[in-house]
Amino acid sequence: MSFSSPWWLLLLLAPAAVAVAYLLIQRRRSRTVVRFTSVELLASVAPRRPGWQRHVSAVGLIAALGVLAVALAGPTATERVALERATVMLTLDTSASMKADDIAPSRLAAAQAQARDFVTDLPDGLQVGLVSFDTQARTLVAPTANYDELVGAIDRLQVGAGTATAAGIDTALAQIAARPPGESGAPTPAAIVLMSDGSPTIATTPDQNPIDAALAEAAAAKAAGVPIYTIAFGTATGTVEVQGQVVPVPYDPHTMAQLAEASGGRAFTAESADQLRDVYDQIGRDVAYEEQPVDLTGRFTGAGLVLALIACCAALYWNQRVV
């Protein structure tokens, strides 16, 4: 919690001083009673007074003063609010290496299960699209709030050859660019969630290095204000069988981290289905919500008035007077 006018907090010294004065007065009264020569006579002539109840009104009033002093300081806090017009492009690697079974039952099957959960856990109203890439990239679902359609498309994912990461990012950016701007004319918030298990193997043009091509697309994403959240999924010991031969297909967290950094996003790694679920949970909190300041002045003012009212009612009930 922060304060827009913190100097008002100096007023907290007032209720603190009142509390100290009240304690001193109560202590002096106790000494006066002890000095009375006949306790039995005092009990017969003095009216019966409530015990702890007589302090409720004073404590309530002091607390009300403290809470109202905090209200004057303009307390504010941050609150996570769901983004209703944000766009998230789920961009998934469906290259042949996704058939590796180092993550049971296979990388692709585990990725499908966690991607389904990711989509269904997102807040309503978020626009989510789906792109898959292997030898080429394709838009399977344009940004939509129909999560059932997305889940169906995720279930139908199939592997192909090659890893055209650059094309996957480019296709996702094109879908984001096609979204209408907000009411103010500014582009709506957007992000790409890129999951891949290996290094890019196919560039945008034949004379280009595949990794350089993907980094160029990541830079374009940064220029467009679209961070890429990368997930390097797999293990260093993954293998697939190609024409009877066992081919190693280790995951490549280094390249995925480079892509995230070049786009201004964040990089994650997942070596199991459980880790992938945790990663998707974290990304969901990052891309689907934003931190907004919340003014707490009204809440503190209301609490102070309620405490003052309680103090008054307690004084009337137990002491038959307010002051």
C-alpha positions in Angstrom: 0.0 0.0 0.0 1.2 3.5 -0.8 0.0 7.0 -0.1 -0.6 10.0 -2.4 -0.2 12.5 0.5 2.0 10.7 3.1 2.5 13.8 5.2 -1.1 13.4 6.5 0.2 10.3 8.4 1.7 12.7 10.9 -1.9 13.1 12.2 -1.5 9.5 13.6 0.4 11.2 16.4 -2.9 12.7 17.6 -4.8 9.4 18.4 -1.5 8.0 19.8 -1.3 10.9 22.2 -5.0 10.5 23.1 -4.4 6.8 23.8 -1.4 7.6 26.1 -3.4 10.3 27.9 -6.4 7.9 28.4 -4.1 5.2 29.9 -2.5 7.8 32.3 -5.9 9.0 33.4 -7.1 5.4 34.1 -4.0 4.7 36.1 -4.5 7.9 38.2 -8.1 6.9 38.9 -7.0 3.5 40.1 -4.5 5.1 42.6 -7.3 7.4 43.8 -9.5 4.5 44.6 -6.8 2.6 46.5 -6.2 5.7 48.7 -9.9 5.7 49.8 -9.9 4.8 53.5 -12.9 2.4 53.3 -13.3 0.2 50.3 -16.6 -1.2 51.7 -18.0 2.3 52.1 -16.8 3.2 48.6 -18.7 0.2 47.2 -21.9 1.3 49.0 -21.9 4.9 48.0 -20.3 4.8 44.5 -22.5 3.8 41.6 -21.8 0.4 40.1 -19.8 1.0 36.9 -19.3 -1.5 34.0 -15.9 -3.2 33.8 -14.1 -3.5 30.5 -17.1 -2.2 28.6 -16.5 1.3 29.7 -13.3 1.3 27.6 -15.0 0.3 24.4 -16.1 3.8 23.4 -12.7 5.3 24.0 -10.9 2.5 22.1 -13.4 2.9 19.2 -12.9 6.6 19.1 -9.1 6.4 19.1 -9.2 3.7 16.4 -11.6 5.9 14.3 -9.2 8.9 14.6 -6.3 6.7 13.4 -8.2 5.2 10.5 -9.5 8.7 9.4 -5.9 10.0 9.5 -4.8 7.2 7.2 -7.7 8.1 4.9 -6.5 11.7 4.6 -3.1 10.4 3.4 -4.7 9.0 0.3 -4.0 5.2 0.6 -3.8 3.3 -2.7 -3.1 -0.3 -3.6 -2.7 -2.3 -6.7 -5.3 -4.8 -7.8 -5.2 -7.5 -10.5 -7.9 -6.8 -13.1 -8.8 -9.1 -16.0 -8.1 -7.7 -19.4 -11.3 -7.8 -21.5 -9.9 -6.7 -24.8 -6.4 -8.2 -24.8 -5.3 -10.6 -27.5 -3.2 -13.7 -26.8 -1.8 -15.8 -29.7 -1.0 -19.3 -28.6 1.7 -20.4 -31.0 2.6 -24.1 -30.8 5.4 -26.1 -32.3 4.1 -29.2 -34.1 7.4 -30.4 -35.6 8.3 -34.0 -35.8 10.4 -33.8 -32.6 7.1 -33.2 -30.7 6.6 -37.0 -31.0 9.4 -37.6 -28.5 8.2 -39.6 -25.5 10.7 -38.2 -23.0 7.6 -36.5 -21.5 4.8 -39.1 -21.3 2.9 -40.0 -23.3 4.6 -37.6 -25.8 5.6 -34.0 -25.9 2.7 -33.2 -28.2 0.1 -35.0 -26.1 1.4 -33.3 -22.9 1.5 -29.9 -24.6 -2.1 -30.4 -25.9 -3.4 -31.2 -22.4 -1.7 -28.2 -20.7 -2.7 -25.9 -23.6 -6.3 -26.9 -23.1 -6.2 -26.1 -19.4 -4.4 -22.8 -20.1 -7.3 -21.7 -22.5 -10.1 -22.8 -20.2 -8.6 -21.1 -17.2 -8.4 -17.7 -18.9 -10.9 -15.0 -17.9 -14.0 -14.5 -20.1 -13.7 -11.9 -22.8 -10.1 -12.4 -23.6 -9.4 -12.9 -27.3 -7.3 -15.9 -27.9 -6.0 -17.3 -31.2 -4.1 -20.5 -32.2 -1.2 -20.8 -34.6 0.8 -24.0 -35.2 4.0 -24.3 -37.1 6.2 -27.1 -38.5 7.4 -26.7 -42.1 5.1 -23.8 -42.4 2.8 -21.8 -40.1 -0.9 -21.7 -40.2 -3.7 -19.9 -38.3 -6.0 -22.6 -36.9 -8.2 -20.2 -34.9 -8.3 -16.4 -35.3 -8.6 -14.5 -32.0 -11.9 -15.4 -30.4 -13.6 -15.6 -27.1 -15.1 -19.0 -28.0 -12.8 -21.2 -26.0 -14.6 -24.3 -27.0 -13.5 -23.7 -30.6 -9.9 -23.3 -29.4 -9.9 -26.5 -27.3 -11.2 -28.4 -30.3 -8.5 -27.1 -32.5 -5.8 -27.9 -29.9 -7.1 -31.5 -29.8 -6.7 -31.8 -33.6 -3.0 -30.8 -33.7 -0.8 -33.1 -35.7 3.0 -33.2 -36.2 4.8 -32.4 -39.4 8.4 -31.9 -40.4 10.6 -28.9 -39.8 10.4 -26.0 -37.3 9.5 -22.7 -39.0 9.6 -20.6 -35.8 10.0 -17.3 -37.7 6.9 -18.0 -39.7 5.0 -18.9 -36.6 5.8 -15.6 -34.9 5.0 -13.7 -38.2 1.6 -15.3 -38.5 0.8 -14.6 -34.9 1.8 -10.9 -35.4 -0.4 -10.7 -38.5 -3.4 -11.9 -36.5 -2.7 -9.4 -33.8 -2.3 -6.5 -36.3 -5.7 -7.4 -37.8 -7.5 -6.8 -34.5 -9.5 -3.5 -34.4 -8.0 -0.8 -32.1 -9.7 0.2 -28.8 -12.1 3.0 -28.3 -9.2 5.5 -27.8 -7.7 4.4 -31.1 -4.7 2.7 -29.5 -3.9 -0.9 -30.2 -5.3 -3.4 -27.8 -2.8 -5.1 -25.4 -1.5 -8.3 -27.0 1.0 -11.1 -26.3 2.3 -14.2 -28.0 2.8 -17.5 -26.1 5.3 -19.5 -28.1 5.9 -23.1 -27.1 8.7 -25.1 -28.9 11.0 -27.9 -28.1 13.8 -27.2 -30.4 15.8 -24.8 -32.5 14.3 -23.2 -35.6 15.2 -25.1 -38.7 13.4 -23.2 -41.4 13.9 -19.5 -42.2 11.7 -17.0 -43.9 13.9 -16.9 -47.0 16.4 -19.6 -48.3 19.5 -17.4 -47.7 18.6 -16.6 -44.1 19.8 -18.4 -41.0 16.7 -19.9 -39.2 17.7 -18.6 -35.8 18.4 -15.1 -37.2 15.1 -15.1 -38.9 13.3 -16.0 -35.7 15.2 -13.3 -33.8 14.3 -10.7 -36.5 10.6 -11.6 -36.0 11.0 -11.3 -32.3 12.5 -7.8 -32.8 9.5 -7.0 -35.0 7.2 -8.1 -32.1 9.0 -5.8 -29.7 8.6 -2.9 -32.1 4.9 -3.7 -32.3 4.6 -3.7 -28.5 3.9 -7.5 -28.4 6.0 -9.4 -25.9 6.7 -13.1 -26.6 6.4 -15.5 -23.7 8.5 -18.5 -24.7 8.3 -22.0 -23.3 11.2 -24.4 -24.1 9.5 -27.8 -23.6 11.2 -31.1 -23.5 14.4 -32.5 -22.1 18.1 -32.8 -23.2 17.6 -36.6 -23.7 14.6 -36.6 -26.0 14.7 -38.9 -29.2 12.5 -39.8 -32.1 12.7 -42.6 -34.6 13.2 -41.6 -38.2 13.3 -44.3 -40.9 14.4 -46.9 -38.3 17.1 -44.7 -36.8 17.0 -43.0 -33.4 17.6 -39.3 -33.7 18.3 -37.1 -30.7 16.0 -34.1 -30.4 17.1 -32.1 -27.3 15.1 -29.1 -26.4 16.8 -25.7 -26.9 16.1 -23.3 -23.9 18.9 -21.0 -25.0 17.4 -20.0 -28.3 13.9 -19.7 -26.7 15.4 -17.3 -24.1 17.0 -15.2 -26.9 13.6 -14.9 -28.6 11.9 -13.8 -25.4 14.6 -11.3 -24.6 14.6 -9.8 -28.2 10.8 -9.3 -27.9 10.7 -7.9 -24.4 8.9 -10.9 -23.1 9.8 -13.7 -20.6 11.4 -17.1 -21.1 10.3 -20.3 -19.3 11.4 -23.9 -19.4 9.4 -27.0 -18.7 10.8 -30.5 -18.5 7.6 -32.2 -17.4 3.9 -31.9 -17.8 3.6 -30.6 -14.3 6.2 -27.9 -14.9 4.4 -27.0 -18.1 1.2 -26.5 -16.2 2.9 -24.3 -13.7 4.5 -22.2 -16.5 1.1 -21.8 -18.2 -0.4 -20.7 -14.9 2.3 -18.0 -14.5 1.9 -16.8 -18.1 -1.9 -16.7 -17.7 -1.5 -14.3 -14.8 1.0 -12.2 -16.8 -0.9 -11.9 -20.1 -4.6 -12.0 -18.9 -4.4 -9.5 -16.1 -3.0 -6.1 -15.4 -2.1 -4.2 -12.2 -4.3 -1.2 -11.7 -4.1 1.3 -8.8 -7.1 1.3 -6.5 -8.0 4.3 -4.3 -8.7 3.1 -0.8 -9.6 6.5 0.6 -13.3 5.8 0.6 -12.8 2.4 2.3 -10.8 3.9 5.1 -13.2 6.8 5.5 -16.1 4.4 5.8 -14.2 2.2 8.3 -13.4 5.3 10.4 -17.0 6.4 10.5 -18.2 2.9 11.4 -15.7 2.9 14.3 -16.9 6.3 15.5 -20.5 5.1 15.3 -19.6 2.0 17.4 -17.8 4.2 19.9 -20.9 6.5 20.3 -23.3 3.5 20.6 -21.1 1.9 23.2 -20.8 5.1 25.2 -24.6 5.6 25.2 -25.3 1.9 26.1 -22.8 1.4 28.9 -22.0 5.0 30.1 -25.4 6.7 29.3 -23.5 9.5 27.6 -21.4 10.2 24.6 -18.9 12.6 26.2 
